[in-house]
Amino acid sequence: MSNPALAARGGDLLQQAIASLRQENPLVDPVLYEPLAELLKDAAHGDDEGVITPYVEAVAVALLGRR
């Protein structure tokens, strides 16, 4: 995802998922709110090349109840 527009979209998706966790997402066990939020927050910055892994995007989609 070296395309900046795609990276921004992925970052927005992760931010939405983080917000859902901070609002006590009913799809997630409360014990996982903070660890998942931290994982997504760290991943939102991307790797060394700014790429957001598709696996983390899939977690965000699941947290938001999307398919």
C-alpha angles and dihedrals in degrees: 000000000000089000107104092215092054091046090052091050090050090049091051090051091052092047090053090051091049090050090050090054092049088052090054099259107220091215091067133067106248091235088067099050097093099037092049092045090052092048092051093044091054092044093050089074090059127219126297090296095044093256118148110214116243089227091063090046088054090053090051092050091050092048090053091050093242128139 
